């Protein structure tokens, strides 16, 4: 359980860093859109975190390079979660 909490915190930290750096800019747009749709800041960040995890999985497990277009497309599909 503690490992899950640490992992979740690390993922949210990645989301927060991307927001601070505005890189990619679509991340802030996605956060704002999700909040406008009624999600709390925390829930919106967790949804975005699912996209982060999905992209990391693609890079590590599938051996695919980071693909900004794939990442942004997944952000745009939220709240639908990546496969």
PDB file as gemmi writes it, atoms N, CA and C in Angstrom:
CRYST1    1.000    1.000    1.000  90.00  90.00  90.00 P 1                      
ATOM      1  N   UNK A   1       0.831  -1.198   0.000  1.00  0.00           N  
ATOM      2  CA  UNK A   1       0.000   0.000   0.000  1.00  0.00           C  
ATOM      3  C   UNK A   1       0.868   1.252   0.000  1.00  0.00           C  
ATOM      4  N   UNK A   2       1.921   1.250   0.814  1.00  0.00           N  
ATOM      5  CA  UNK A   2       2.810   2.406   0.881  1.00  0.00           C  
ATOM      6  C   UNK A   2       3.485   2.658  -0.458  1.00  0.00           C  
ATOM      7  N   UNK A   3       3.856   1.567  -1.159  1.00  0.00           N  
ATOM      8  CA  UNK A   3       4.479   1.711  -2.472  1.00  0.00           C  
ATOM      9  C   UNK A   3       3.524   2.362  -3.457  1.00  0.00           C  
ATOM     10  N   UNK A   4       2.247   1.987  -3.396  1.00  0.00           N  
ATOM     11  CA  UNK A   4       1.257   2.592  -4.282  1.00  0.00           C  
ATOM     12  C   UNK A   4       1.134   4.087  -4.028  1.00  0.00           C  
ATOM     13  N   UNK A   5       1.157   4.479  -2.770  1.00  0.00           N  
ATOM     14  CA  UNK A   5       1.062   5.901  -2.427  1.00  0.00           C  
ATOM     15  C   UNK A   5       2.291   6.659  -2.916  1.00  0.00           C  
ATOM     16  N   UNK A   6       3.468   6.048  -2.795  1.00  0.00           N  
ATOM     17  CA  UNK A   6       4.692   6.700  -3.279  1.00  0.00           C  
ATOM     18  C   UNK A   6       4.677   6.827  -4.798  1.00  0.00           C  
ATOM     19  N   UNK A   7       4.209   5.790  -5.470  1.00  0.00           N  
ATOM     20  CA  UNK A   7       4.126   5.825  -6.922  1.00  0.00           C  
ATOM     21  C   UNK A   7       3.136   6.897  -7.371  1.00  0.00           C  
ATOM     22  N   UNK A   8       1.993   6.940  -6.718  1.00  0.00           N  
ATOM     23  CA  UNK A   8       0.987   7.950  -7.050  1.00  0.00           C  
ATOM     24  C   UNK A   8       1.554   9.351  -6.840  1.00  0.00           C  
ATOM     25  N   UNK A   9       2.272   9.559  -5.740  1.00  0.00           N  
ATOM     26  CA  UNK A   9       2.875  10.859  -5.466  1.00  0.00           C  
ATOM     27  C   UNK A   9       3.911  11.217  -6.524  1.00  0.00           C  
ATOM     28  N   UNK A  10       4.686  10.237  -6.970  1.00  0.00           N  
ATOM     29  CA  UNK A  10       5.698  10.483  -7.997  1.00  0.00           C  
ATOM     30  C   UNK A  10       5.045  10.870  -9.321  1.00  0.00           C  
ATOM     31  N   UNK A  11       3.947  10.228  -9.651  1.00  0.00           N  
ATOM     32  CA  UNK A  11       3.239  10.538 -10.895  1.00  0.00           C  
ATOM     33  C   UNK A  11       2.655  11.949 -10.834  1.00  0.00           C  
ATOM     34  N   UNK A  12       2.052  12.294  -9.702  1.00  0.00           N  
ATOM     35  CA  UNK A  12       1.498  13.643  -9.541  1.00  0.00           C  
ATOM     36  C   UNK A  12       2.627  14.677  -9.598  1.00  0.00           C  
ATOM     37  N   UNK A  13       3.799  14.334  -9.088  1.00  0.00           N  
ATOM     38  CA  UNK A  13       4.944  15.234  -9.164  1.00  0.00           C  
ATOM     39  C   UNK A  13       5.342  15.486 -10.620  1.00  0.00           C  
ATOM     40  N   UNK A  14       5.290  14.462 -11.442  1.00  0.00           N  
ATOM     41  CA  UNK A  14       5.574  14.637 -12.880  1.00  0.00           C  
ATOM     42  C   UNK A  14       4.547  15.590 -13.495  1.00  0.00           C  
ATOM     43  N   UNK A  15       3.283  15.385 -13.176  1.00  0.00           N  
ATOM     44  CA  UNK A  15       2.223  16.253 -13.691  1.00  0.00           C  
ATOM     45  C   UNK A  15       2.463  17.687 -13.223  1.00  0.00           C  
ATOM     46  N   UNK A  16       2.763  17.870 -11.942  1.00  0.00           N  
ATOM     47  CA  UNK A  16       3.014  19.212 -11.410  1.00  0.00           C  
ATOM     48  C   UNK A  16       4.200  19.869 -12.102  1.00  0.00           C  
ATOM     49  N   UNK A  17       5.250  19.113 -12.359  1.00  0.00           N  
ATOM     50  CA  UNK A  17       6.425  19.651 -13.039  1.00  0.00           C  
ATOM     51  C   UNK A  17       6.074  20.075 -14.457  1.00  0.00           C  
ATOM     52  N   UNK A  18       5.327  19.240 -15.155  1.00  0.00           N  
ATOM     53  CA  UNK A  18       4.915  19.612 -16.512  1.00  0.00           C  
ATOM     54  C   UNK A  18       4.062  20.883 -16.489  1.00  0.00           C  
ATOM     55  N   UNK A  19       3.207  21.005 -15.483  1.00  0.00           N  
ATOM     56  CA  UNK A  19       2.386  22.214 -15.360  1.00  0.00           C  
ATOM     57  C   UNK A  19       3.253  23.440 -15.087  1.00  0.00           C  
ATOM     58  N   UNK A  20       4.212  23.304 -14.179  1.00  0.00           N  
ATOM     59  CA  UNK A  20       5.096  24.426 -13.849  1.00  0.00           C  
ATOM     60  C   UNK A  20       5.893  24.886 -15.060  1.00  0.00           C  
ATOM     61  N   UNK A  21       6.372  23.920 -15.848  1.00  0.00           N  
ATOM     62  CA  UNK A  21       7.189  24.235 -17.019  1.00  0.00           C  
ATOM     63  C   UNK A  21       6.341  24.576 -18.241  1.00  0.00           C  
ATOM     64  N   UNK A  22       5.024  24.328 -18.125  1.00  0.00           N  
ATOM     65  CA  UNK A  22       4.107  24.489 -19.251  1.00  0.00           C  
ATOM     66  C   UNK A  22       4.613  23.712 -20.470  1.00  0.00           C  
ATOM     67  N   UNK A  23       5.049  22.483 -20.192  1.00  0.00           N  
ATOM     68  CA  UNK A  23       5.623  21.633 -21.225  1.00  0.00           C  
ATOM     69  C   UNK A  23       5.094  20.219 -21.112  1.00  0.00           C  
ATOM     70  N   UNK A  24       4.230  19.809 -21.978  1.00  0.00           N  
ATOM     71  CA  UNK A  24       3.718  20.549 -23.125  1.00  0.00           C  
ATOM     72  C   UNK A  24       2.605  21.502 -22.706  1.00  0.00           C  
ATOM     73  N   UNK A  25       2.353  22.543 -23.476  1.00  0.00           N  
ATOM     74  CA  UNK A  25       1.312  23.509 -23.099  1.00  0.00           C  
ATOM     75  C   UNK A  25      -0.075  22.872 -22.998  1.00  0.00           C  
ATOM     76  N   UNK A  26      -0.279  21.783 -23.702  1.00  0.00           N  
ATOM     77  CA  UNK A  26      -1.588  21.119 -23.674  1.00  0.00           C  
ATOM     78  C   UNK A  26      -1.932  20.563 -22.302  1.00  0.00           C  
ATOM     79  N   UNK A  27      -0.931  20.399 -21.449  1.00  0.00           N  
ATOM     80  CA  UNK A  27      -1.229  19.831 -20.128  1.00  0.00           C  
ATOM     81  C   UNK A  27      -2.051  20.808 -19.287  1.00  0.00           C  
ATOM     82  N   UNK A  28      -1.713  22.089 -19.347  1.00  0.00           N  
ATOM     83  CA  UNK A  28      -2.493  23.082 -18.602  1.00  0.00           C  
ATOM     84  C   UNK A  28      -3.881  23.231 -19.225  1.00  0.00           C  
ATOM     85  N   UNK A  29      -3.946  23.198 -20.542  1.00  0.00           N  
ATOM     86  CA  UNK A  29      -5.239  23.266 -21.223  1.00  0.00           C  
ATOM     87  C   UNK A  29      -6.121  22.099 -20.788  1.00  0.00           C  
ATOM     88  N   UNK A  30      -5.521  20.924 -20.673  1.00  0.00           N  
ATOM     89  CA  UNK A  30      -6.270  19.735 -20.267  1.00  0.00           C  
ATOM     90  C   UNK A  30      -6.739  19.869 -18.823  1.00  0.00           C  
ATOM     91  N   UNK A  31      -5.855  20.326 -17.946  1.00  0.00           N  
ATOM     92  CA  UNK A  31      -6.237  20.521 -16.546  1.00  0.00           C  
ATOM     93  C   UNK A  31      -7.416  21.482 -16.453  1.00  0.00           C  
ATOM     94  N   UNK A  32      -7.317  22.616 -17.142  1.00  0.00           N  
ATOM     95  CA  UNK A  32      -8.398  23.608 -17.104  1.00  0.00           C  
ATOM     96  C   UNK A  32      -9.697  23.040 -17.667  1.00  0.00           C  
ATOM     97  N   UNK A  33      -9.601  22.301 -18.763  1.00  0.00           N  
ATOM     98  CA  UNK A  33     -10.796  21.715 -19.375  1.00  0.00           C  
ATOM     99  C   UNK A  33     -11.469  20.730 -18.424  1.00  0.00           C  
ATOM    100  N   UNK A  34     -10.672  19.872 -17.799  1.00  0.00           N  
ATOM    101  CA  UNK A  34     -11.238  18.890 -16.876  1.00  0.00           C  
ATOM    102  C   UNK A  34     -11.892  19.573 -15.680  1.00  0.00           C  
ATOM    103  N   UNK A  35     -11.276  20.644 -15.180  1.00  0.00           N  
ATOM    104  CA  UNK A  35     -11.877  21.367 -14.055  1.00  0.00           C  
ATOM    105  C   UNK A  35     -13.181  22.037 -14.498  1.00  0.00           C  
ATOM    106  N   UNK A  36     -13.209  22.559 -15.716  1.00  0.00           N  
ATOM    107  CA  UNK A  36     -14.449  23.148 -16.236  1.00  0.00           C  
ATOM    108  C   UNK A  36     -15.546  22.096 -16.369  1.00  0.00           C  
ATOM    109  N   UNK A  37     -15.138  20.846 -16.594  1.00  0.00           N  
ATOM    110  CA  UNK A  37     -16.099  19.745 -16.699  1.00  0.00           C  
ATOM    111  C   UNK A  37     -16.543  19.239 -15.328  1.00  0.00           C  
ATOM    112  N   UNK A  38     -15.999  19.843 -14.270  1.00  0.00           N  
ATOM    113  CA  UNK A  38     -16.462  19.514 -12.931  1.00  0.00           C  
ATOM    114  C   UNK A  38     -15.526  18.660 -12.090  1.00  0.00           C  
ATOM    115  N   UNK A  39     -14.369  18.315 -12.624  1.00  0.00           N  
ATOM    116  CA  UNK A  39     -13.406  17.531 -11.858  1.00  0.00           C  
ATOM    117  C   UNK A  39     -12.628  18.439 -10.922  1.00  0.00           C  
ATOM    118  N   UNK A  40     -12.302  17.921  -9.750  1.00  0.00           N  
ATOM    119  CA  UNK A  40     -11.456  18.669  -8.822  1.00  0.00           C  
ATOM    120  C   UNK A  40     -10.044  18.735  -9.397  1.00  0.00           C  
ATOM    121  N   UNK A  41      -9.235  19.634  -8.870  1.00  0.00           N  
ATOM    122  CA  UNK A  41      -7.843  19.741  -9.314  1.00  0.00           C  
ATOM    123  C   UNK A  41      -7.140  18.410  -9.125  1.00  0.00           C  
ATOM    124  N   UNK A  42      -7.329  17.787  -7.964  1.00  0.00           N  
ATOM    125  CA  UNK A  42      -6.657  16.516  -7.672  1.00  0.00           C  
ATOM    126  C   UNK A  42      -7.092  15.422  -8.635  1.00  0.00           C  
ATOM    127  N   UNK A  43      -8.381  15.310  -8.864  1.00  0.00           N  
ATOM    128  CA  UNK A  43      -8.878  14.273  -9.769  1.00  0.00           C  
ATOM    129  C   UNK A  43      -8.395  14.528 -11.193  1.00  0.00           C  
ATOM    130  N   UNK A  44      -8.398  15.789 -11.610  1.00  0.00           N  
ATOM    131  CA  UNK A  44      -7.908  16.126 -12.951  1.00  0.00           C  
ATOM    132  C   UNK A  44      -6.437  15.741 -13.091  1.00  0.00           C  
ATOM    133  N   UNK A  45      -5.632  16.019 -12.067  1.00  0.00           N  
ATOM    134  CA  UNK A  45      -4.218  15.646 -12.102  1.00  0.00           C  
ATOM    135  C   UNK A  45      -4.057  14.131 -12.138  1.00  0.00           C  
ATOM    136  N   UNK A  46      -4.906  13.420 -11.426  1.00  0.00           N  
ATOM    137  CA  UNK A  46      -4.843  11.954 -11.438  1.00  0.00           C  
ATOM    138  C   UNK A  46      -5.199  11.410 -12.817  1.00  0.00           C  
ATOM    139  N   UNK A  47      -6.182  12.017 -13.470  1.00  0.00           N  
ATOM    140  CA  UNK A  47      -6.526  11.606 -14.832  1.00  0.00           C  
ATOM    141  C   UNK A  47      -5.347  11.849 -15.772  1.00  0.00           C  
ATOM    142  N   UNK A  48      -4.733  13.017 -15.657  1.00  0.00           N  
ATOM    143  CA  UNK A  48      -3.555  13.324 -16.468  1.00  0.00           C  
ATOM    144  C   UNK A  48      -2.438  12.339 -16.135  1.00  0.00           C  
ATOM    145  N   UNK A  49      -2.308  11.993 -14.871  1.00  0.00           N  
ATOM    146  CA  UNK A  49      -1.302  11.029 -14.445  1.00  0.00           C  
ATOM    147  C   UNK A  49      -1.457   9.688 -15.137  1.00  0.00           C  
ATOM    148  N   UNK A  50      -2.693   9.297 -15.436  1.00  0.00           N  
ATOM    149  CA  UNK A  50      -2.919   8.062 -16.179  1.00  0.00           C  
ATOM    150  C   UNK A  50      -2.299   8.131 -17.571  1.00  0.00           C  
ATOM    151  N   UNK A  51      -2.338   9.307 -18.172  1.00  0.00           N  
ATOM    152  CA  UNK A  51      -1.724   9.488 -19.488  1.00  0.00           C  
ATOM    153  C   UNK A  51      -0.201   9.410 -19.363  1.00  0.00           C  
ATOM    154  N   UNK A  52       0.341  10.001 -18.300  1.00  0.00           N  
ATOM    155  CA  UNK A  52       1.789   9.927 -18.052  1.00  0.00           C  
ATOM    156  C   UNK A  52       2.215   8.467 -17.943  1.00  0.00           C  
ATOM    157  N   UNK A  53       1.494   7.704 -17.135  1.00  0.00           N  
ATOM    158  CA  UNK A  53       1.825   6.292 -16.931  1.00  0.00           C  
ATOM    159  C   UNK A  53       1.722   5.523 -18.248  1.00  0.00           C  
ATOM    160  N   UNK A  54       0.689   5.792 -19.007  1.00  0.00           N  
ATOM    161  CA  UNK A  54       0.508   5.111 -20.281  1.00  0.00           C  
ATOM    162  C   UNK A  54       1.678   5.394 -21.222  1.00  0.00           C  
ATOM    163  N   UNK A  55       2.117   6.630 -21.272  1.00  0.00           N  
ATOM    164  CA  UNK A  55       3.229   6.987 -22.158  1.00  0.00           C  
ATOM    165  C   UNK A  55       4.536   6.360 -21.672  1.00  0.00           C  
ATOM    166  N   UNK A  56       4.761   6.369 -20.374  1.00  0.00           N  
ATOM    167  CA  UNK A  56       5.956   5.723 -19.829  1.00  0.00           C  
ATOM    168  C   UNK A  56       5.936   4.231 -20.170  1.00  0.00           C  
ATOM    169  N   UNK A  57       4.772   3.615 -20.054  1.00  0.00           N  
ATOM    170  CA  UNK A  57       4.636   2.197 -20.395  1.00  0.00           C  
ATOM    171  C   UNK A  57       5.009   1.956 -21.855  1.00  0.00           C  
ATOM    172  N   UNK A  58       4.498   2.801 -22.742  1.00  0.00           N  
ATOM    173  CA  UNK A  58       4.803   2.654 -24.167  1.00  0.00           C  
ATOM    174  C   UNK A  58       6.305   2.755 -24.410  1.00  0.00           C  
ATOM    175  N   UNK A  59       6.939   3.696 -23.745  1.00  0.00           N  
ATOM    176  CA  UNK A  59       8.375   3.911 -23.935  1.00  0.00           C  
ATOM    177  C   UNK A  59       9.176   2.732 -23.386  1.00  0.00           C  
ATOM    178  N   UNK A  60       8.873   2.299 -22.171  1.00  0.00           N  
ATOM    179  CA  UNK A  60       9.669   1.267 -21.520  1.00  0.00           C  
ATOM    180  C   UNK A  60       9.328  -0.150 -21.988  1.00  0.00           C  
ATOM    181  N   UNK A  61       8.083  -0.504 -21.953  1.00  0.00           N  
ATOM    182  CA  UNK A  61       7.677  -1.883 -22.238  1.00  0.00           C  
ATOM    183  C   UNK A  61       7.687  -2.189 -23.732  1.00  0.00           C  
ATOM    184  N   UNK A  62       7.138  -1.266 -24.498  1.00  0.00           N  
ATOM    185  CA  UNK A  62       6.993  -1.498 -25.927  1.00  0.00           C  
ATOM    186  C   UNK A  62       8.222  -1.052 -26.719  1.00  0.00           C  
ATOM    187  N   UNK A  63       9.135  -0.347 -26.057  1.00  0.00           N  
ATOM    188  CA  UNK A  63      10.340   0.110 -26.734  1.00  0.00           C  
ATOM    189  C   UNK A  63      10.088   1.210 -27.750  1.00  0.00           C  
ATOM    190  N   UNK A  64       8.964   1.880 -27.604  1.00  0.00           N  
ATOM    191  CA  UNK A  64       8.631   2.968 -28.520  1.00  0.00           C  
ATOM    192  C   UNK A  64       9.216   4.271 -27.976  1.00  0.00           C  
ATOM    193  N   UNK A  65       9.676   5.166 -28.844  1.00  0.00           N  
ATOM    194  CA  UNK A  65      10.170   6.452 -28.366  1.00  0.00           C  
ATOM    195  C   UNK A  65       9.003   7.319 -27.873  1.00  0.00           C  
ATOM    196  N   UNK A  66       9.329   8.285 -27.007  1.00  0.00           N  
ATOM    197  CA  UNK A  66       8.307   9.234 -26.567  1.00  0.00           C  
ATOM    198  C   UNK A  66       7.734   9.903 -27.801  1.00  0.00           C  
ATOM    199  N   UNK A  67       6.419   9.991 -27.829  1.00  0.00           N  
ATOM    200  CA  UNK A  67       5.731  10.577 -28.971  1.00  0.00           C  
ATOM    201  C   UNK A  67       4.817  11.678 -28.445  1.00  0.00           C  
ATOM    202  N   UNK A  68       5.228  12.920 -28.672  1.00  0.00           N  
ATOM    203  CA  UNK A  68       4.455  14.055 -28.177  1.00  0.00           C  
ATOM    204  C   UNK A  68       3.043  14.048 -28.750  1.00  0.00           C  
ATOM    205  N   UNK A  69       2.901  13.721 -30.017  1.00  0.00           N  
ATOM    206  CA  UNK A  69       1.568  13.700 -30.624  1.00  0.00           C  
ATOM    207  C   UNK A  69       0.674  12.657 -29.970  1.00  0.00           C  
ATOM    208  N   UNK A  70       1.218  11.482 -29.673  1.00  0.00           N  
ATOM    209  CA  UNK A  70       0.454  10.420 -28.999  1.00  0.00           C  
ATOM    210  C   UNK A  70       0.048  10.890 -27.594  1.00  0.00           C  
ATOM    211  N   UNK A  71       0.989  11.538 -26.913  1.00  0.00           N  
ATOM    212  CA  UNK A  71       0.747  12.030 -25.551  1.00  0.00           C  
ATOM    213  C   UNK A  71      -0.363  13.090 -25.551  1.00  0.00           C  
ATOM    214  N   UNK A  72      -0.255  14.045 -26.450  1.00  0.00           N  
ATOM    215  CA  UNK A  72      -1.255  15.120 -26.524  1.00  0.00           C  
ATOM    216  C   UNK A  72      -2.617  14.554 -26.914  1.00  0.00           C  
ATOM    217  N   UNK A  73      -2.639  13.613 -27.844  1.00  0.00           N  
ATOM    218  CA  UNK A  73      -3.907  12.997 -28.244  1.00  0.00           C  
ATOM    219  C   UNK A  73      -4.569  12.300 -27.057  1.00  0.00           C  
ATOM    220  N   UNK A  74      -3.774  11.636 -26.227  1.00  0.00           N  
ATOM    221  CA  UNK A  74      -4.320  10.973 -25.036  1.00  0.00           C  
ATOM    222  C   UNK A  74      -4.852  12.001 -24.045  1.00  0.00           C  
ATOM    223  N   UNK A  75      -4.158  13.134 -23.904  1.00  0.00           N  
ATOM    224  CA  UNK A  75      -4.645  14.203 -23.031  1.00  0.00           C  
ATOM    225  C   UNK A  75      -5.995  14.707 -23.535  1.00  0.00           C  
ATOM    226  N   UNK A  76      -6.108  14.872 -24.838  1.00  0.00           N  
ATOM    227  CA  UNK A  76      -7.347  15.401 -25.423  1.00  0.00           C  
ATOM    228  C   UNK A  76      -8.519  14.444 -25.254  1.00  0.00           C  
ATOM    229  N   UNK A  77      -8.249  13.150 -25.122  1.00  0.00           N  
ATOM    230  CA  UNK A  77      -9.323  12.167 -24.954  1.00  0.00           C  
ATOM    231  C   UNK A  77      -9.828  12.081 -23.506  1.00  0.00           C  
ATOM    232  N   UNK A  78      -9.079  12.639 -22.562  1.00  0.00           N  
ATOM    233  CA  UNK A  78      -9.515  12.574 -21.166  1.00  0.00           C  
ATOM    234  C   UNK A  78     -10.874  13.233 -21.019  1.00  0.00           C  
ATOM    235  N   UNK A  79     -11.765  12.709 -20.196  1.00  0.00           N  
ATOM    236  CA  UNK A  79     -11.552  11.746 -19.115  1.00  0.00           C  
ATOM    237  C   UNK A  79     -11.540  10.291 -19.550  1.00  0.00           C  
ATOM    238  N   UNK A  80     -11.667  10.019 -20.845  1.00  0.00           N  
ATOM    239  CA  UNK A  80     -11.513   8.631 -21.287  1.00  0.00           C  
ATOM    240  C   UNK A  80     -10.062   8.227 -21.061  1.00  0.00           C  
ATOM    241  N   UNK A  81      -9.857   7.142 -20.343  1.00  0.00           N  
ATOM    242  CA  UNK A  81      -8.514   6.712 -19.980  1.00  0.00           C  
ATOM    243  C   UNK A  81      -7.824   5.992 -21.132  1.00  0.00           C  
ATOM    244  N   UNK A  82      -6.492   6.100 -21.177  1.00  0.00           N  
ATOM    245  CA  UNK A  82      -5.745   5.365 -22.206  1.00  0.00           C  
ATOM    246  C   UNK A  82      -5.929   3.864 -22.008  1.00  0.00           C  
ATOM    247  N   UNK A  83      -5.766   3.144 -23.100  1.00  0.00           N  
ATOM    248  CA  UNK A  83      -5.921   1.684 -23.029  1.00  0.00           C  
ATOM    249  C   UNK A  83      -4.798   1.064 -22.239  1.00  0.00           C  
TER     250      UNK A  83                                                      
END                                                                             
